Amino acid sequence: MRIRTHRDTCIGAGRCYLVAPELFDQRDDDATVVVLAEQVTGTGLDKAREAADECPTRTLYLTEE
């Protein structure tokens, strides 16, 4: 699975980073999401799904590309 974002909707809440710091970071200038690992499998996939569920603006989503 691949992690995708709608960066224009990110408000910098940081929930993705708190759930999975190995997959996400935040930009220094505006705190918006930075995806560190676009392709995920196994436990990374579980964490990516949890992060997407926790996102208050639904900025994160997963695709099967």
PyMOL Python script that loads the backbone (N, CA, C, O; Angstrom):
from pymol import cmd

cmd.read_pdbstr("""\
ATOM      1  N   MET A   1       0.840  -1.172   0.000  1.00  0.00           N
ATOM      2  CA  MET A   1       0.000   0.000   0.000  1.00  0.00           C
ATOM      3  C   MET A   1       0.891   1.243   0.000  1.00  0.00           C
ATOM      4  O   MET A   1       2.035   1.228   0.455  1.00  0.00           O
ATOM      5  N   ARG A   2       0.317   2.298  -0.524  1.00  0.00           N
ATOM      6  CA  ARG A   2       1.042   3.561  -0.621  1.00  0.00           C
ATOM      7  C   ARG A   2       0.309   4.631   0.179  1.00  0.00           C
ATOM      8  O   ARG A   2      -0.913   4.745   0.094  1.00  0.00           O
ATOM      9  N   ILE A   3       1.051   5.411   0.951  1.00  0.00           N
ATOM     10  CA  ILE A   3       0.486   6.519   1.722  1.00  0.00           C
ATOM     11  C   ILE A   3       0.433   7.747   0.821  1.00  0.00           C
ATOM     12  O   ILE A   3       1.424   8.113   0.189  1.00  0.00           O
ATOM     13  N   ARG A   4      -0.714   8.363   0.773  1.00  0.00           N
ATOM     14  CA  ARG A   4      -0.914   9.590  -0.005  1.00  0.00           C
ATOM     15  C   ARG A   4      -1.441  10.678   0.923  1.00  0.00           C
ATOM     16  O   ARG A   4      -1.981  10.400   1.993  1.00  0.00           O
ATOM     17  N   THR A   5      -1.270  11.925   0.487  1.00  0.00           N
ATOM     18  CA  THR A   5      -1.767  13.044   1.279  1.00  0.00           C
ATOM     19  C   THR A   5      -2.470  14.078   0.399  1.00  0.00           C
ATOM     20  O   THR A   5      -2.202  14.213  -0.795  1.00  0.00           O
ATOM     21  N   HIS A   6      -3.368  14.785   1.040  1.00  0.00           N
ATOM     22  CA  HIS A   6      -3.948  16.001   0.480  1.00  0.00           C
ATOM     23  C   HIS A   6      -3.308  17.127   1.303  1.00  0.00           C
ATOM     24  O   HIS A   6      -3.920  17.634   2.243  1.00  0.00           O
ATOM     25  N   ARG A   7      -2.099  17.511   0.955  1.00  0.00           N
ATOM     26  CA  ARG A   7      -1.350  18.455   1.805  1.00  0.00           C
ATOM     27  C   ARG A   7      -2.054  19.782   2.001  1.00  0.00           C
ATOM     28  O   ARG A   7      -1.842  20.445   3.016  1.00  0.00           O
ATOM     29  N   ASP A   8      -2.883  20.182   1.057  1.00  0.00           N
ATOM     30  CA  ASP A   8      -3.557  21.463   1.200  1.00  0.00           C
ATOM     31  C   ASP A   8      -4.613  21.445   2.297  1.00  0.00           C
ATOM     32  O   ASP A   8      -5.085  22.506   2.704  1.00  0.00           O
ATOM     33  N   THR A   9      -4.998  20.259   2.789  1.00  0.00           N
ATOM     34  CA  THR A   9      -5.973  20.189   3.874  1.00  0.00           C
ATOM     35  C   THR A   9      -5.337  19.951   5.240  1.00  0.00           C
ATOM     36  O   THR A   9      -6.023  20.021   6.259  1.00  0.00           O
ATOM     37  N   CYS A  10      -4.050  19.676   5.272  1.00  0.00           N
ATOM     38  CA  CYS A  10      -3.360  19.404   6.535  1.00  0.00           C
ATOM     39  C   CYS A  10      -3.326  20.662   7.403  1.00  0.00           C
ATOM     40  O   CYS A  10      -2.970  21.745   6.939  1.00  0.00           O
ATOM     41  N   ILE A  11      -3.703  20.496   8.673  1.00  0.00           N
ATOM     42  CA  ILE A  11      -3.683  21.626   9.617  1.00  0.00           C
ATOM     43  C   ILE A  11      -2.539  21.520  10.623  1.00  0.00           C
ATOM     44  O   ILE A  11      -2.419  22.355  11.519  1.00  0.00           O
ATOM     45  N   GLY A  12      -1.703  20.500  10.476  1.00  0.00           N
ATOM     46  CA  GLY A  12      -0.543  20.349  11.347  1.00  0.00           C
ATOM     47  C   GLY A  12      -0.876  19.868  12.750  1.00  0.00           C
ATOM     48  O   GLY A  12      -0.168  20.198  13.702  1.00  0.00           O
ATOM     49  N   ALA A  13      -1.941  19.094  12.890  1.00  0.00           N
ATOM     50  CA  ALA A  13      -2.326  18.590  14.209  1.00  0.00           C
ATOM     51  C   ALA A  13      -1.282  17.634  14.784  1.00  0.00           C
ATOM     52  O   ALA A  13      -1.131  17.539  16.002  1.00  0.00           O
ATOM     53  N   GLY A  14      -0.565  16.928  13.914  1.00  0.00           N
ATOM     54  CA  GLY A  14       0.522  16.064  14.357  1.00  0.00           C
ATOM     55  C   GLY A  14       0.116  14.691  14.849  1.00  0.00           C
ATOM     56  O   GLY A  14       0.954  13.952  15.365  1.00  0.00           O
ATOM     57  N   ARG A  15      -1.137  14.334  14.703  1.00  0.00           N
ATOM     58  CA  ARG A  15      -1.578  13.014  15.166  1.00  0.00           C
ATOM     59  C   ARG A  15      -0.900  11.886  14.407  1.00  0.00           C
ATOM     60  O   ARG A  15      -0.588  10.845  14.985  1.00  0.00           O
ATOM     61  N   CYS A  16      -0.671  12.088  13.115  1.00  0.00           N
ATOM     62  CA  CYS A  16       0.012  11.063  12.316  1.00  0.00           C
ATOM     63  C   CYS A  16       1.412  10.807  12.863  1.00  0.00           C
ATOM     64  O   CYS A  16       1.838   9.659  12.984  1.00  0.00           O
ATOM     65  N   TYR A  17       2.116  11.872  13.189  1.00  0.00           N
ATOM     66  CA  TYR A  17       3.471  11.761  13.723  1.00  0.00           C
ATOM     67  C   TYR A  17       3.469  11.070  15.089  1.00  0.00           C
ATOM     68  O   TYR A  17       4.350  10.260  15.377  1.00  0.00           O
ATOM     69  N   LEU A  18       2.486  11.387  15.925  1.00  0.00           N
ATOM     70  CA  LEU A  18       2.397  10.763  17.243  1.00  0.00           C
ATOM     71  C   LEU A  18       2.104   9.270  17.140  1.00  0.00           C
ATOM     72  O   LEU A  18       2.609   8.485  17.942  1.00  0.00           O
ATOM     73  N   VAL A  19       1.296   8.872  16.164  1.00  0.00           N
ATOM     74  CA  VAL A  19       0.955   7.468  15.969  1.00  0.00           C
ATOM     75  C   VAL A  19       2.103   6.692  15.330  1.00  0.00           C
ATOM     76  O   VAL A  19       2.384   5.559  15.721  1.00  0.00           O
ATOM     77  N   ALA A  20       2.764   7.302  14.347  1.00  0.00           N
ATOM     78  CA  ALA A  20       3.786   6.568  13.580  1.00  0.00           C
ATOM     79  C   ALA A  20       4.945   7.480  13.182  1.00  0.00           C
ATOM     80  O   ALA A  20       5.040   7.874  12.019  1.00  0.00           O
ATOM     81  N   PRO A  21       5.824   7.823  14.118  1.00  0.00           N
ATOM     82  CA  PRO A  21       6.953   8.704  13.783  1.00  0.00           C
ATOM     83  C   PRO A  21       7.922   8.091  12.779  1.00  0.00           C
ATOM     84  O   PRO A  21       8.728   8.802  12.179  1.00  0.00           O
ATOM     85  N   GLU A  22       7.848   6.776  12.594  1.00  0.00           N
ATOM     86  CA  GLU A  22       8.690   6.130  11.591  1.00  0.00           C
ATOM     87  C   GLU A  22       8.154   6.346  10.174  1.00  0.00           C
ATOM     88  O   GLU A  22       8.877   6.144   9.199  1.00  0.00           O
ATOM     89  N   LEU A  23       6.890   6.757  10.061  1.00  0.00           N
ATOM     90  CA  LEU A  23       6.267   6.983   8.759  1.00  0.00           C
ATOM     91  C   LEU A  23       6.037   8.451   8.430  1.00  0.00           C
ATOM     92  O   LEU A  23       5.953   8.821   7.259  1.00  0.00           O
ATOM     93  N   PHE A  24       5.934   9.292   9.464  1.00  0.00           N
ATOM     94  CA  PHE A  24       5.564  10.687   9.258  1.00  0.00           C
ATOM     95  C   PHE A  24       6.442  11.642  10.045  1.00  0.00           C
ATOM     96  O   PHE A  24       6.988  11.301  11.094  1.00  0.00           O
ATOM     97  N   ASP A  25       6.561  12.834   9.513  1.00  0.00           N
ATOM     98  CA  ASP A  25       7.217  13.939  10.197  1.00  0.00           C
ATOM     99  C   ASP A  25       6.389  15.175   9.889  1.00  0.00           C
ATOM    100  O   ASP A  25       5.383  15.105   9.184  1.00  0.00           O
ATOM    101  N   GLN A  26       6.831  16.318  10.433  1.00  0.00           N
ATOM    102  CA  GLN A  26       6.146  17.570  10.161  1.00  0.00           C
ATOM    103  C   GLN A  26       7.154  18.603   9.692  1.00  0.00           C
ATOM    104  O   GLN A  26       8.283  18.664  10.179  1.00  0.00           O
ATOM    105  N   ARG A  27       6.720  19.413   8.736  1.00  0.00           N
ATOM    106  CA  ARG A  27       7.586  20.476   8.226  1.00  0.00           C
ATOM    107  C   ARG A  27       7.840  21.497   9.328  1.00  0.00           C
ATOM    108  O   ARG A  27       6.953  21.793  10.128  1.00  0.00           O
ATOM    109  N   ASP A  28       9.050  22.029   9.362  1.00  0.00           N
ATOM    110  CA  ASP A  28       9.416  23.014  10.379  1.00  0.00           C
ATOM    111  C   ASP A  28       8.660  24.328  10.218  1.00  0.00           C
ATOM    112  O   ASP A  28       8.331  24.975  11.212  1.00  0.00           O
ATOM    113  N   ASP A  29       8.384  24.728   8.988  1.00  0.00           N
ATOM    114  CA  ASP A  29       7.803  26.049   8.768  1.00  0.00           C
ATOM    115  C   ASP A  29       6.298  26.126   9.039  1.00  0.00           C
ATOM    116  O   ASP A  29       5.816  27.152   9.517  1.00  0.00           O
ATOM    117  N   ASP A  30       5.548  25.057   8.741  1.00  0.00           N
ATOM    118  CA  ASP A  30       4.095  25.144   8.930  1.00  0.00           C
ATOM    119  C   ASP A  30       3.486  23.904   9.594  1.00  0.00           C
ATOM    120  O   ASP A  30       2.266  23.815   9.729  1.00  0.00           O
ATOM    121  N   ALA A  31       4.307  22.968  10.000  1.00  0.00           N
ATOM    122  CA  ALA A  31       3.901  21.751  10.715  1.00  0.00           C
ATOM    123  C   ALA A  31       3.046  20.798   9.888  1.00  0.00           C
ATOM    124  O   ALA A  31       2.450  19.878  10.446  1.00  0.00           O
ATOM    125  N   THR A  32       2.970  20.994   8.573  1.00  0.00           N
ATOM    126  CA  THR A  32       2.195  20.063   7.755  1.00  0.00           C
ATOM    127  C   THR A  32       2.948  18.747   7.595  1.00  0.00           C
ATOM    128  O   THR A  32       4.160  18.671   7.795  1.00  0.00           O
ATOM    129  N   VAL A  33       2.206  17.733   7.235  1.00  0.00           N
ATOM    130  CA  VAL A  33       2.714  16.372   7.184  1.00  0.00           C
ATOM    131  C   VAL A  33       3.786  16.183   6.108  1.00  0.00           C
ATOM    132  O   VAL A  33       3.722  16.749   5.017  1.00  0.00           O
ATOM    133  N   VAL A  34       4.768  15.363   6.468  1.00  0.00           N
ATOM    134  CA  VAL A  34       5.786  14.885   5.544  1.00  0.00           C
ATOM    135  C   VAL A  34       5.748  13.362   5.642  1.00  0.00           C
ATOM    136  O   VAL A  34       5.904  12.807   6.730  1.00  0.00           O
ATOM    137  N   VAL A  35       5.543  12.691   4.523  1.00  0.00           N
ATOM    138  CA  VAL A  35       5.521  11.225   4.499  1.00  0.00           C
ATOM    139  C   VAL A  35       6.952  10.733   4.332  1.00  0.00           C
ATOM    140  O   VAL A  35       7.620  11.073   3.356  1.00  0.00           O
ATOM    141  N   LEU A  36       7.417   9.938   5.277  1.00  0.00           N
ATOM    142  CA  LEU A  36       8.789   9.439   5.249  1.00  0.00           C
ATOM    143  C   LEU A  36       8.916   8.124   4.491  1.00  0.00           C
ATOM    144  O   LEU A  36       9.979   7.824   3.949  1.00  0.00           O
ATOM    145  N   ALA A  37       7.850   7.343   4.447  1.00  0.00           N
ATOM    146  CA  ALA A  37       7.869   6.047   3.766  1.00  0.00           C
ATOM    147  C   ALA A  37       6.574   5.893   2.987  1.00  0.00           C
ATOM    148  O   ALA A  37       5.534   5.578   3.564  1.00  0.00           O
ATOM    149  N   GLU A  38       6.631   6.112   1.691  1.00  0.00           N
ATOM    150  CA  GLU A  38       5.410   6.058   0.894  1.00  0.00           C
ATOM    151  C   GLU A  38       4.835   4.655   0.782  1.00  0.00           C
ATOM    152  O   GLU A  38       3.615   4.491   0.824  1.00  0.00           O
ATOM    153  N   GLN A  39       5.673   3.648   0.643  1.00  0.00           N
ATOM    154  CA  GLN A  39       5.217   2.254   0.544  1.00  0.00           C
ATOM    155  C   GLN A  39       5.265   1.616   1.927  1.00  0.00           C
ATOM    156  O   GLN A  39       6.279   1.704   2.620  1.00  0.00           O
ATOM    157  N   VAL A  40       4.167   0.973   2.331  1.00  0.00           N
ATOM    158  CA  VAL A  40       4.126   0.327   3.643  1.00  0.00           C
ATOM    159  C   VAL A  40       3.542  -1.077   3.530  1.00  0.00           C
ATOM    160  O   VAL A  40       2.687  -1.347   2.686  1.00  0.00           O
ATOM    161  N   THR A  41       4.021  -1.958   4.396  1.00  0.00           N
ATOM    162  CA  THR A  41       3.525  -3.330   4.489  1.00  0.00           C
ATOM    163  C   THR A  41       3.543  -3.725   5.958  1.00  0.00           C
ATOM    164  O   THR A  41       4.096  -3.006   6.790  1.00  0.00           O
ATOM    165  N   GLY A  42       2.946  -4.854   6.277  1.00  0.00           N
ATOM    166  CA  GLY A  42       3.001  -5.411   7.624  1.00  0.00           C
ATOM    167  C   GLY A  42       2.538  -4.457   8.703  1.00  0.00           C
ATOM    168  O   GLY A  42       1.479  -3.838   8.589  1.00  0.00           O
ATOM    169  N   THR A  43       3.342  -4.340   9.759  1.00  0.00           N
ATOM    170  CA  THR A  43       2.965  -3.459  10.872  1.00  0.00           C
ATOM    171  C   THR A  43       2.953  -1.992  10.449  1.00  0.00           C
ATOM    172  O   THR A  43       2.219  -1.183  11.018  1.00  0.00           O
ATOM    173  N   GLY A  44       3.758  -1.653   9.459  1.00  0.00           N
ATOM    174  CA  GLY A  44       3.739  -0.286   8.937  1.00  0.00           C
ATOM    175  C   GLY A  44       2.389   0.060   8.344  1.00  0.00           C
ATOM    176  O   GLY A  44       1.925   1.194   8.462  1.00  0.00           O
ATOM    177  N   LEU A  45       1.761  -0.907   7.710  1.00  0.00           N
ATOM    178  CA  LEU A  45       0.440  -0.708   7.135  1.00  0.00           C
ATOM    179  C   LEU A  45      -0.589  -0.469   8.232  1.00  0.00           C
ATOM    180  O   LEU A  45      -1.449   0.402   8.101  1.00  0.00           O
ATOM    181  N   ASP A  46      -0.504  -1.230   9.301  1.00  0.00           N
ATOM    182  CA  ASP A  46      -1.412  -1.027  10.436  1.00  0.00           C
ATOM    183  C   ASP A  46      -1.255   0.376  11.018  1.00  0.00           C
ATOM    184  O   ASP A  46      -2.244   1.041  11.325  1.00  0.00           O
ATOM    185  N   LYS A  47      -0.013   0.819  11.166  1.00  0.00           N
ATOM    186  CA  LYS A  47       0.257   2.157  11.700  1.00  0.00           C
ATOM    187  C   LYS A  47      -0.232   3.245  10.744  1.00  0.00           C
ATOM    188  O   LYS A  47      -0.776   4.260  11.179  1.00  0.00           O
ATOM    189  N   ALA A  48      -0.039   3.033   9.448  1.00  0.00           N
ATOM    190  CA  ALA A  48      -0.502   4.011   8.459  1.00  0.00           C
ATOM    191  C   ALA A  48      -2.019   4.129   8.491  1.00  0.00           C
ATOM    192  O   ALA A  48      -2.555   5.234   8.405  1.00  0.00           O
ATOM    193  N   ARG A  49      -2.711   3.010   8.614  1.00  0.00           N
ATOM    194  CA  ARG A  49      -4.179   3.043   8.715  1.00  0.00           C
ATOM    195  C   ARG A  49      -4.622   3.771   9.975  1.00  0.00           C
ATOM    196  O   ARG A  49      -5.554   4.574   9.939  1.00  0.00           O
ATOM    197  N   GLU A  50      -3.954   3.491  11.088  1.00  0.00           N
ATOM    198  CA  GLU A  50      -4.293   4.151  12.347  1.00  0.00           C
ATOM    199  C   GLU A  50      -4.076   5.663  12.229  1.00  0.00           C
ATOM    200  O   GLU A  50      -4.907   6.449  12.684  1.00  0.00           O
ATOM    201  N   ALA A  51      -2.969   6.061  11.625  1.00  0.00           N
ATOM    202  CA  ALA A  51      -2.681   7.485  11.448  1.00  0.00           C
ATOM    203  C   ALA A  51      -3.737   8.151  10.569  1.00  0.00           C
ATOM    204  O   ALA A  51      -4.185   9.259  10.861  1.00  0.00           O
ATOM    205  N   ALA A  52      -4.132   7.474   9.495  1.00  0.00           N
ATOM    206  CA  ALA A  52      -5.168   8.023   8.618  1.00  0.00           C
ATOM    207  C   ALA A  52      -6.490   8.164   9.369  1.00  0.00           C
ATOM    208  O   ALA A  52      -7.209   9.147   9.185  1.00  0.00           O
ATOM    209  N   ASP A  53      -6.808   7.193  10.207  1.00  0.00           N
ATOM    210  CA  ASP A  53      -8.036   7.260  11.000  1.00  0.00           C
ATOM    211  C   ASP A  53      -7.993   8.393  12.022  1.00  0.00           C
ATOM    212  O   ASP A  53      -9.020   9.006  12.316  1.00  0.00           O
ATOM    213  N   GLU A  54      -6.811   8.670  12.561  1.00  0.00           N
ATOM    214  CA  GLU A  54      -6.653   9.714  13.576  1.00  0.00           C
ATOM    215  C   GLU A  54      -6.619  11.131  12.998  1.00  0.00           C
ATOM    216  O   GLU A  54      -6.812  12.102  13.729  1.00  0.00           O
ATOM    217  N   CYS A  55      -6.379  11.252  11.708  1.00  0.00           N
ATOM    218  CA  CYS A  55      -6.243  12.571  11.089  1.00  0.00           C
ATOM    219  C   CYS A  55      -7.576  13.329  11.123  1.00  0.00           C
ATOM    220  O   CYS A  55      -8.566  12.857  10.564  1.00  0.00           O
ATOM    221  N   PRO A  56      -7.609  14.499  11.775  1.00  0.00           N
ATOM    222  CA  PRO A  56      -8.877  15.224  11.906  1.00  0.00           C
ATOM    223  C   PRO A  56      -9.403  15.801  10.593  1.00  0.00           C
ATOM    224  O   PRO A  56     -10.595  16.088  10.484  1.00  0.00           O
ATOM    225  N   THR A  57      -8.540  15.975   9.603  1.00  0.00           N
ATOM    226  CA  THR A  57      -8.983  16.554   8.329  1.00  0.00           C
ATOM    227  C   THR A  57      -8.978  15.533   7.194  1.00  0.00           C
ATOM    228  O   THR A  57      -9.222  15.889   6.041  1.00  0.00           O
ATOM    229  N   ARG A  58      -8.701  14.268   7.511  1.00  0.00           N
ATOM    230  CA  ARG A  58      -8.636  13.197   6.508  1.00  0.00           C
ATOM    231  C   ARG A  58      -7.651  13.517   5.385  1.00  0.00           C
ATOM    232  O   ARG A  58      -7.895  13.231   4.213  1.00  0.00           O
ATOM    233  N   THR A  59      -6.551  14.108   5.776  1.00  0.00           N
ATOM    234  CA  THR A  59      -5.489  14.457   4.835  1.00  0.00           C
ATOM    235  C   THR A  59      -4.779  13.214   4.301  1.00  0.00           C
ATOM    236  O   THR A  59      -4.331  13.198   3.154  1.00  0.00           O
ATOM    237  N   LEU A  60      -4.678  12.187   5.118  1.00  0.00           N
ATOM    238  CA  LEU A  60      -3.961  10.958   4.744  1.00  0.00           C
ATOM    239  C   LEU A  60      -4.926   9.922   4.184  1.00  0.00           C
ATOM    240  O   LEU A  60      -6.055   9.789   4.656  1.00  0.00           O
ATOM    241  N   TYR A  61      -4.469   9.193   3.175  1.00  0.00           N
ATOM    242  CA  TYR A  61      -5.248   8.079   2.655  1.00  0.00           C
ATOM    243  C   TYR A  61      -4.294   7.058   2.048  1.00  0.00           C
ATOM    244  O   TYR A  61      -3.146   7.376   1.737  1.00  0.00           O
ATOM    245  N   LEU A  62      -4.769   5.848   1.883  1.00  0.00           N
ATOM    246  CA  LEU A  62      -3.959   4.752   1.363  1.00  0.00           C
ATOM    247  C   LEU A  62      -4.492   4.308   0.007  1.00  0.00           C
ATOM    248  O   LEU A  62      -5.700   4.278  -0.227  1.00  0.00           O
ATOM    249  N   THR A  63      -3.565   3.965  -0.877  1.00  0.00           N
ATOM    250  CA  THR A  63      -3.938   3.425  -2.193  1.00  0.00           C
ATOM    251  C   THR A  63      -3.167   2.140  -2.427  1.00  0.00           C
ATOM    252  O   THR A  63      -2.166   1.881  -1.759  1.00  0.00           O
ATOM    253  N   GLU A  64      -3.626   1.339  -3.368  1.00  0.00           N
ATOM    254  CA  GLU A  64      -2.973   0.053  -3.657  1.00  0.00           C
ATOM    255  C   GLU A  64      -2.015   0.156  -4.836  1.00  0.00           C
ATOM    256  O   GLU A  64      -1.739  -0.866  -5.465  1.00  0.00           O
ATOM    257  N   GLU A  65      -1.514   1.289  -5.156  1.00  0.00           N
ATOM    258  CA  GLU A  65      -0.574   1.475  -6.275  1.00  0.00           C
ATOM    259  C   GLU A  65       0.753   0.852  -5.990  1.00  0.00           C
ATOM    260  O   GLU A  65       1.657   0.916  -6.824  1.00  0.00           O
TER     261      GLU A  65
END
""", "prot")
cmd.dss("prot")
cmd.show_as("cartoon", "prot")
cmd.util.cbc("prot")
cmd.orient("prot")
